[in-house]
Amino acid sequence: MRVWELASHDGIDGLKLAERPLPEPGPGEVRVRVAANSINYRDLSTIENSEARGVALPLIPNSDGAGTVSAVGAGAPYREGDRVTGCFFADWTAGEIGPQTMGSALGGPRPGILAEEIVLPAHGVIPTPVHLSDEEAATLPCAALTAWHALTLPKPIQAGETVLLLGTGGVSVFAQQFCRMMGARTIVTSSSDAKLERMKALGADGTVNYRDNPDWDQAVLEMTGGLGVDRAVEVGGPGTFDRSVNATRIGGIIGLIGILTGPAGTVHPTNFMRKSITVRGIYVGSRAMFADMNRAIELHGLTPVIDETFGFESAPDAYRAMRAAGHFGKLAIRVG
Ligand SMILES: NC(=O)c1ccc[n+]([C@@H]2O[C@H](COP(=O)([O-])OP(=O)(O)OC[C@H]3O[C@@H](n4cnc5c(N)ncnc54)[C@H](OP(=O)(O)O)[C@@H]3O)[C@@H](O)[C@H]2O)c1
């Protein structure tokens, strides 16, 4: 079978197509014929910073994929032909995250899913929502589940609440779709008016172009009567965090997710301490959360937004497209 491997610490240029033997599932495992992947900023970042991150080479990249069960190990509760989606963490089934479950992320500590076939523990896959294609299902394990987690914990969003979303990448577009489903109002920032129009078409209520308006937090405060939003889905990191705090109401919640502006920088803890804001670090989510999310996705017939799909042989171009940041929603790779 063919896999893509990061064979050297040369960023996207270090990706090479390779042949590996077909893996056989052991007891409690399934083999999945992968039909599609989606990529996340984290996958790009792992490829571009592999040396600094101490990534062991060769690494099969990517956490997110979906396909069909092609072989079943003893005792695994699946049948050949079942449509399944991989979980970001092969071993985080439920409850709190811990060191062991954290070490089971695909495309990092564990080999990833940019392969024609992959063996996973049966508890590391989940049935694919029936109305979704494999490409659409492949967008769910990381971006969708992270957005779902940020909107449901430590307590679920309530209808009528206002949520701040930053940018129009994978996590934020899913968060917009979930907020619409949950009856929450959203205020979205983007560097592009055209992308903001697309967010409006998905139901966004307020929009602000952060490139034209660097004081976008003030604009968000104006749109909320000076009070601020109930919750922020923070994907920007150090370059946006203080403004997100300013744009969040006293007693509000910030789901701390991303580092699009860089991994380190100065933030001012006094501001969120004074406002009694709960800042909650989020690392994707468990299989149990995935099941909750899929139930809601099926009930509402939610369809993920895929900007572009690349062929298997052109996989490196998908990461280049993510680096260019022209996309809206998700980038996918057809595998099978
Ligand atoms: N903690 C977790 O579990 C977890 C899970 C998933 C993702 N993440 C992280 O979350 C972040 C987003 O991931 P993603 O996969 O959604 O990325 P993505 O699809 O690559 O999103 C990129 C978009 O982010 C927006 N953006 C960039 N800089 C921004 C800024 N300064 N202010 C506001 N928006 C900005 C841009 O939107 P516009 O083009 O509209 O300006 C850009 O197109 C990444 O840092 C990723 O590593 C973390």
The ligand as an SDF file (V2000), in Angstrom:
LIG
                    3D

 48 52  0  0  0  0  0  0  0  0999 V2000
   -6.2310   22.8620   20.4750 N   0  0  0  0  0  0  0  0  0  0  0  0
   -6.7830   22.0700   19.5750 C   0  0  0  0  0  0  0  0  0  0  0  0
   -7.2780   21.0000   19.8880 O   0  0  0  0  0  0  0  0  0  0  0  0
   -6.8260   22.5210   18.1540 C   0  0  0  0  0  0  0  0  0  0  0  0
   -7.6530   21.8470   17.2340 C   0  0  0  0  0  0  0  0  0  0  0  0
   -7.7470   22.3580   15.9410 C   0  0  0  0  0  0  0  0  0  0  0  0
   -7.0240   23.4860   15.5890 C   0  0  0  0  0  0  0  0  0  0  0  0
   -6.2170   24.0670   16.5010 N   0  0  0  0  0  0  0  0  0  0  0  0
   -5.4860   25.2850   16.1850 C   0  0  0  0  0  0  0  0  0  0  0  0
   -6.4440   26.2880   15.8940 O   0  0  0  0  0  0  0  0  0  0  0  0
   -5.9400   27.1660   14.9060 C   0  0  0  0  0  0  0  0  0  0  0  0
   -6.8890   27.1590   13.7240 C   0  0  0  0  0  0  0  0  0  0  0  0
   -6.8680   25.8990   13.1180 O   0  0  0  0  0  0  0  0  0  0  0  0
   -7.5950   25.6610   11.7320 P   0  0  0  0  0  0  0  0  0  0  0  0
   -7.3140   24.2370   11.3620 O   0  0  0  0  0  0  0  0  0  0  0  0
   -8.9870   26.1550   11.8050 O   0  0  0  0  0  0  0  0  0  0  0  0
   -6.7030   26.6150   10.8080 O   0  0  0  0  0  0  0  0  0  0  0  0
   -6.9390   27.1120    9.3500 P   0  0  0  0  0  0  0  0  0  0  0  0
   -8.0450   26.3740    8.6850 O   0  0  0  0  0  0  0  0  0  0  0  0
   -5.6090   27.1140    8.6850 O   0  0  0  0  0  0  0  0  0  0  0  0
   -7.4040   28.6250    9.5960 O   0  0  0  0  0  0  0  0  0  0  0  0
   -6.7130   29.6510    9.0110 C   0  0  0  0  0  0  0  0  0  0  0  0
   -7.5070   30.9350    9.1200 C   0  0  0  0  0  0  0  0  0  0  0  0
   -7.3120   31.5390   10.3780 O   0  0  0  0  0  0  0  0  0  0  0  0
   -7.4940   32.9240   10.2540 C   0  0  0  0  0  0  0  0  0  0  0  0
   -6.4830   33.7200   10.9390 N   0  0  0  0  0  0  0  0  0  0  0  0
   -5.1550   33.7250   10.7530 C   0  0  0  0  0  0  0  0  0  0  0  0
   -4.5960   34.6820   11.5170 N   0  0  0  0  0  0  0  0  0  0  0  0
   -5.6120   35.2830   12.1770 C   0  0  0  0  0  0  0  0  0  0  0  0
   -5.6960   36.3690   13.0790 C   0  0  0  0  0  0  0  0  0  0  0  0
   -4.6240   37.0440   13.4550 N   0  0  0  0  0  0  0  0  0  0  0  0
   -6.9120   36.7240   13.5470 N   0  0  0  0  0  0  0  0  0  0  0  0
   -8.0110   36.0510   13.1690 C   0  0  0  0  0  0  0  0  0  0  0  0
   -8.0010   35.0400   12.3000 N   0  0  0  0  0  0  0  0  0  0  0  0
   -6.8110   34.6680   11.8170 C   0  0  0  0  0  0  0  0  0  0  0  0
   -7.4890   33.2450    8.7820 C   0  0  0  0  0  0  0  0  0  0  0  0
   -8.8520   33.5490    8.4470 O   0  0  0  0  0  0  0  0  0  0  0  0
   -9.2040   34.6890    7.3900 P   0  0  0  0  0  0  0  0  0  0  0  0
   -8.5830   34.2090    6.1030 O   0  0  0  0  0  0  0  0  0  0  0  0
  -10.6820   34.6880    7.4010 O   0  0  0  0  0  0  0  0  0  0  0  0
   -8.6070   35.9470    7.8960 O   0  0  0  0  0  0  0  0  0  0  0  0
   -7.0150   31.9570    8.1510 C   0  0  0  0  0  0  0  0  0  0  0  0
   -7.5840   31.7380    6.8870 O   0  0  0  0  0  0  0  0  0  0  0  0
   -4.5230   26.6610   14.5990 C   0  0  0  0  0  0  0  0  0  0  0  0
   -3.5930   27.3230   15.4100 O   0  0  0  0  0  0  0  0  0  0  0  0
   -4.5900   25.1950   14.9850 C   0  0  0  0  0  0  0  0  0  0  0  0
   -3.3210   24.6610   15.2970 O   0  0  0  0  0  0  0  0  0  0  0  0
   -6.0990   23.6130   17.7680 C   0  0  0  0  0  0  0  0  0  0  0  0
  1  2  1  0
  2  3  2  0
  2  4  1  0
  4  5  1  0
  4 48  2  0
  5  6  2  0
  6  7  1  0
  7  8  2  0
  8  9  1  0
  8 48  1  0
  9 10  1  0
  9 46  1  0
 10 11  1  0
 11 12  1  0
 11 44  1  0
 12 13  1  0
 13 14  1  0
 14 15  2  0
 14 16  1  0
 14 17  1  0
 17 18  1  0
 18 19  2  0
 18 20  1  0
 18 21  1  0
 21 22  1  0
 22 23  1  0
 23 24  1  0
 23 42  1  0
 24 25  1  0
 25 26  1  0
 25 36  1  0
 26 27  1  0
 26 35  1  0
 27 28  2  0
 28 29  1  0
 29 30  1  0
 29 35  2  0
 30 31  1  0
 30 32  2  0
 32 33  1  0
 33 34  2  0
 34 35  1  0
 36 37  1  0
 36 42  1  0
 37 38  1  0
 38 39  2  0
 38 40  1  0
 38 41  1  0
 42 43  1  0
 44 45  1  0
 44 46  1  0
 46 47  1  0
M  CHG  2   8   1  16  -1
M  END
$$$$
